[in-house]
Amino acid sequence: MPQSRVGPSVPACPRMPFMSPLADLAEWVAGRKLSAEEALRYEVYARWVPGQGETKGTNPLLPEANRQMEVSRALVAALGYELGGSISRLSEGGGGGAYVECMRLTGDEFRERLAAAMRRILQDEIHHGRARVHGFAREWIKSDEDVATATRWLRAYMA
């Protein structure tokens, strides 16, 4: 298994390539390698997957992610996992505006490094949701009511 830049005990996460640029920045700020516990302190996966067992679905340090998990649970309860999961996956890359703004930061070494990390994250994240839109519409949208339902839940999920 490949190792991340945050030390030999923290495996790289192929599903979350954004961890490396942020971990690099955090290590630069700290002036040292981070332990596995430090590197994963803010870990969370804010999408409900029924029957998955123990997940990082909540984190006391991330109240907005916890709120998103509750919306995800309600979404799956209301529409089922297949449709609910498809709607929530449309949101991936939805933070693109924040990445774009952070990419523009300049003025000191921290801002330059943060901008570089955000460019790397944006390159990975920006296409995820957009790449799913056509398939989602083809598979799930059959009426104006379907559009309204998906829109309402996507707004709630991304709020």
Helices and strands as residue ranges (DSSP letters): H 19-30, H 36-39, H 63-79, H 81-89, H 96-103, H 109-140, H 144-158
